[in-house]
Amino acid sequence: MIYWIFLACAIAAEIIGTLSMKWASLSGGMTGNIVMLVMITISYILLSFAVKRVALGVAYALWEGIGILFITLFSVLWFDESMSLMKLMGLVTLIAGIALVKSGTVKTKKPSAKTGEQKSAVAMKNKPAQTKTNVGGNHATA
């Protein structure tokens, strides 16, 4: 559950960072650029935490896709960018793509915590004992 929270926070940080970049280009100040740099950095760090348990393809599709969706919507609302039918169809296609990637991802089992040496020791312990037979008779063994 915590990894999905990391992903949600990474998405929010990416959205804030990208919108700050646009704001900086309009306002001319350095504040927007600093916010952008900090938020994009935080976004990547949180994304790296999220992919420890969330499939990389799913995490990236959600991170980038939801980011594009909200950045486009906020750009229309806050920066007076246009929303054409083509852009709207692209967003709908994006949502469908994210849903397909998510639903097509098979959950894998967690890897065993045992190291290679531990696995070998367990395998040897569970292996039936082999006995040597002395065919020649009077051979000394050291």
Secondary structure, DSSP 4 states (H G I P E B T S, - for coil): -HHHHHHHHHHHHHHHHHHHHHHHHHH--SHHHHHHHHHHHHHHHHHHHHTTTS-HHHHHHHHHHHHHHHHHHHHHHHS-----HHHHHHHHHHHHHHHHHHHTPPPPPPPPS--HHHHHHHHHHHSPPP----SSSS----
